[in-house]
């Protein structure tokens, strides 16, 4: 029976190990996030700044530069 599935999970059934692992990791991450302010205060100023720089991209969107090349067609707006 080549190409025919004959056992295992039914399609769409979540993997039990993956679900347990995700639950465990979520708990660990939540605990670390709760402890982050106290841990952060204990760091020297230089390390706090380095950590802030590393965490910034996860908190604020990156800004792309804007170039000055536009189409030759100008848009004229009449405000009257």
Number of C-alpha atoms within 10 A of each C-alpha: 5 5 5 6 9 8 6 6 10 8 6 6 7 10 9 9 9 10 11 11 11 12 11 12 12 12 12 12 11 12 11 12 12 11 11 12 10 10 12 15 10 11 12 9 11 9 12 15 13 10 13 13 11 10 11 11 10 9 8 8 8 9 6 6 6 6 6 6 6 7 7 6 6 7 7 6 6 5 4 3
